């Protein structure tokens, strides 16, 4: 295959992916004004439903603009030999392959972030502000951005450096060492993310003694779930939207409640939400997702090792000197259709797991408070109650609210 042919294959993959996303978004948008199903009639009153429709339409238009901007910028960069210029820029400063790769990705990521930051700023301080969700300050926004950059440099740069180092001393067998590295890192992050990373962005405090804590501990004892760590996170620092999640294993496992969740729901509704989260743990969903992710990473790295030595990957992007970092970009685009397929499978499994966790909550606590909590959370986040089935199939990691309620009432 000629480098030019591969170049146009890469362009075709990018454009086809964009077109598919636009078709799905268009199909979904046609359902924004659908009548709310009878089982969900009590979620919104007429005024609130109009507000949710306006929110959906505003986000849809904004998403179309950002997507068009992104693909236009990407295509210009490809056709203008942007990768060659950035690679040459990096090589002007060093001959070390690791440093070249770090400078190369640093320039591309920084440039991309600078160009897209105005969109995220507008999304936060105009759209989310208009609909009453945003609680973030401009100071918090910029500090989050700065901390995100530092995290990318330290963690992303560190892992990339080690992978290239593995490649230098072991050649095409680098994937074995890289897989081990990523597996250990994934396990570590699953164990300690809430303890090490979350505090950089949010304040976490132990749930105070009281009715809610007593109710949670009582439920945990009834289902044989040892729980010593219940934390409240200051989600209201950035948004009014509510959430709860489970993290960690063994002695490190903890349940984290957003303060907005505590404010929005009654005690029995919060316990029902936590029963759902405990269901994920009891049904081994977290272990399945972690194991599948690690295995998939190993397969991806193995396939990468078969192609990374091919100079055609670099030449297709206009770079005459074959290098790991250029090959990585070309491979990433070529692999994206496979990634889409595995993503569809994971979404399917995730939706299946949500039903199982809902059933666990129904069997060990009660269905009614979980139903009312799901309705309240949907209302407070102005959720789309009538999404297009194709959009759900492609993008949703959770069943729709209607599907979940039907399951809980069955």
N, C-alpha and C positions, 0 to 999 in steps of 0.2 A: 504493500500500500504506500502511496506517495504522501508526503507530509501535507500537501495541499488538500488532498482528498480527506484526510483525517481532520484537518482544520474545519472543513465544511460539515463534516459529521458532527463535530463539537458544536458548531453554530446551530445546526438543525436540532440537536438535542435541547439546546437552550430555548430556541424559538417554539418548538413543539410543547415543551413543558409550560411555557408562558401561555400559549394558546389554550391548552387544556385547563389551566387555572382560571383563565378569563371566562371560558365557557361555563365552568362550574359556578363561578361567582355570579354570572349572568342568570343561570338557572335558579340559583338560590335567591337572587334579588327579586325574581318574579313572584316569589311566595311571601314577600314582606307584608303584603296587604291581605293575606288570606284570613279568613274567619278563624278565630281561636277555637280549637276543639272543645266540645262540651265539658270534658273532664278537667279542662284547664280554665274554664270560664271565670273562676274565682281568683285567678292569679292577678289579672289587671282589671281595673275599671276602665271606662271609655277614655278618660283623659290620660291615664297611665299607659294605655295601649298605644295611643297616638304618640306619646313620648318615646315609647320603645321603638315604634316604626321610624320615627325621625332619627333616632340614634342608629338604627340599623342602616338606614339610607345614607346618613352622613358618613359612617364608617366605610360603607361600600364604595362611595365616590372617592373617599380619601385613599382607600386601598388601591383603587384603579389608577389613581394618579401616581402613587408611590411605586406601583408595579411597573407602570409605563416608564417612569423615570429610571428605575433600576435596570430594566432590560436595555433601554436606549444607551445608558452609560456603559453597560457591559459590552454591548455590541461595538460601540465606538472604541472602547479599550482594546477589544480583540482585533478589529480591522486596522487600528492605528499602531499595531505592534507594541502595545503598552507593556506587555510582559518583557519584551526584549529591552526596552528602555529602562525599566526598573531593574532588570538583571544586570545591565551594564552599569547602572548607578551603584548597585551594591558591590560590583567587582572593582570599582574605582577605589574602594576603601580597604579591601582585604582580599586575600586569596584563599582564606580558610573557608571550606564548604559550609561549615556550621554557621559562621558569622554572616556569610553571603545569604544563606537562607533566612536567618533572623532579620537581617536588614530588608531583604526582599519582601517577606510577609509583613514586616513592621510598616513599611511604606504603603503597601496595598491596603492593609487594615486601617491604618491611620487616615489615608486618603478617603477610603470608603466611609469611615465613621464621620469625618468632617463634612462630607457631602450629604449624608443621611441624617445627621443630628438635627438640622432644622425641621425635618419631618417629625421626628420623635418629640421635639420640643412643642411643635404645633399640636400634635396628637394629645400631649399631656395638658398643656396650658390653654388650649382653645377648645378642642372637642370634649375631652374628659371634664374640663372645667365647666363648659356650657351645660352639660347634662348632670352636673352635681357630684361627679365621682372624684375629681382630683382634690387631694389634700396636701400634695407635695409642694414644697417651696422651690424657687429657682436655685437656692443654695443647695438644697438636698439633691436636686436634679444634677447639678454640675459635680457635686461630690460623688454621687453614684457613678457618673461617667468616669471620673478620675480613678475611682476604686476599681471599676470594671477594666480600665486600661492596665492598671497595675496587676490585676489578677491574670489578665491575658498574657502579660509579659512574663510574669513569674511562673505560672503553671503551664500555659500554652507554649511559651518559649522554652521552658525547661524540658518538657516532654518531647518537643520537636528536636531539640538539640541531642537528646539521648538517642532518639530513633535514627537520626542521621549518623551519629557516632556508631551505633550498632551496624548500620549499613556499611560504614567505612571499614570496619574490621572483620565483618562476617559475610559481606556480599549479599547474595540473594537469600541467605539464611537469616537475614536481619529480622524477618517477620516473627520468628520464634521468640527472640529477645523482646521485640516491641510488643508482642502479644502479652508476654509475661508482665511487662511494665504496665501496660494499660489495664490488665486484669487486677494487679495489685492496687493500682491507683483507684480503680472503680470500687473495689472492696473498701478501701480506706475512706473514700468520699461518702459511700453509703453509711459507713459507721459513724463518721465524725463531721459530716457536712454541717449539721445543725449546731454543733459545738464550736467549730472553727471558722466556718465561712459566713453563716447567717449573722453572727454578732457584728460583722464588719458593716452590715447594712441596716440591721434592725436590733432593737433592744428586746431581749427575752427575759421574762421574770416568771418564777414558779407560781402556779395558780394558788391563790390565797385560800386558806381554810374557809369553808362555808358550805352552803347548800349544794352548789354545783360540784365542788370537789368531792363532797361526800357521795353524791349521786354517781359520779364517774367511778369512784373507788368501789362503790357497792356493786355496780355493774361488772367492773373488771374482775372482782372476786367471784361473782356468780358464774362467769364463763371461764374461770381459771386462767386469767390473763394477768401475770405479774406486772404491775406498772408502778414505778417509783418516780417517774419523771413526767409531769404535766406542766407545760409552759404556755404562757400567753405572750404573743408577739404583737408589737405595736404596728399592725398593718394600717391603722388609721393615719399613720405618719405620711402615707402616700395616696391612699385611696379609701373610699367607703365600701368597696367590694370585700366580701367576706370569704374566708376559707379555713380549712383545718387539714392537717396532714400528719402522717405517721412516718417516722424515720428511725434508722439504726437497727441493730440486732443485739440480742443478749442484754448485758447490763447497760448498753448504750441506747436501747430503744426508748423513744419518747413520743409523746403526742403533743403537738403544737396547735394551739387555738389562736386564731386572729382575734384581737380585741373587738373588731367589728362583728364577728360571729357571735360573741357573747352578748353584744348589745342588741343584735337583731333577732336572736332566737330565745325561746323559753328553755328552761332547764332540761325538760324531757326531750326537746328537739335537739339540743346539743348532745345529749347522751346518745340519741339515735344516730346522729352523724358520726359520733365516735365509735358506735357499735359497727357501723359500716367500715370505718377504717380498721378496726380490730379484725373484721371479717377478712380484709385483704391479707393481714398478717397470718391469721389462722389457716387460711386457704393456700398459703405459700405463694401468693401472687408476686410479692416483692422478690422472693428468691428466684421465681421463674423469670421475671423480667431481667434480673441481674445476670442470671446464667445465660439466657438467650442473647443478651447484649454482648457478653464476653465471647461467646461462641461465634456470633456474627462478626465481631471485631477480628477474631482470629482468621475466619474465612476471608474477610476483606483484605487483611494484611497479606495473607498467602497469595491471593490473586494479584495484589499489587506487586509482590516479589517476582511474579512471572513476567511482568511488563516493564518494571521500573528501569531495567537496564537498556531498554530499546530507545535509541536516539530519536526515533520518529516522534515520540511524545513531545520532546523539547522542540524539535524542528517544526512540528505542527503549530506551535505557538510563536514561531519566529526566532527562537533562540538556537544559535548554532552550536553552543557548548552544552552537551548533554549534562543534566544535573538533576539531583533527586527532587529538589523543590519545584522545578518546572514540570517534571514528570508527574509529581503528586497532583498538581492542578489539573493536568490533562486527564489523568486517570480518574480523578474525582468526578469530572463531568461525564466521562464514558460510563462510570459505574452508577451514575445517578438513576437511570431507569431501573436497575436492580434494587437500588436503595428504596425507590418508590414502592416496589413490589413487597419488600420486607416491611416497609412502613405500613402498607395496607394490612399485612398479616398482623402486625403488632396492634394496630387500631382495632382489628376484629377481635383479637384476644383480650384487649383492654376492655372493650364493650362487654364481652362475655364475663370478664372478671367483675365488672361493675354490677351485673345482675347477681352474681354469686355473693358479692359483699352485701348487696341490698337484701338478699334472701337471708343471709346470716343475721343481719340486724333485725329483720322481721321475726325470725325464729327465736332469737335470744333476747330481744327487747320488745319492739312493737313496730308495726308498719305505719300506723297513723301519724305518730310524731315525725317519722322520717319523710312521709309524704308532705306534711305541712312545712317542714324545714326546707325541702327541695323547692316547694312553691315560693316560699319567702325569699330564698336565695336567688331564684330566677327573677322574681319581681324586682328585687333590689339591685340586680345587675342589668336590668332591662334586656334579658336574654331573648333570643329568637325562639319562639315556640312553634314555628311552622317551617323548619328548614327543608330544603329539597332533599329527597332520599339519596340522590347521587352525591350531593355535597356531604351528607352525613357519612356515607360509605367511604369517601375519600379522605375526609378530614377529622371526623369526630372520634375522639378516644373514649367518649362516654355515650351511652344511648341517649336519645332525646328525652326530655322531661315526660312527654306523653307515654313513651315506651316504658320508662322506669315505673311510672305510676300504675300502668296496666299490669306490669309484672308484680308489683307489691300488693295489688288488690286481688290478684288471682289466687 
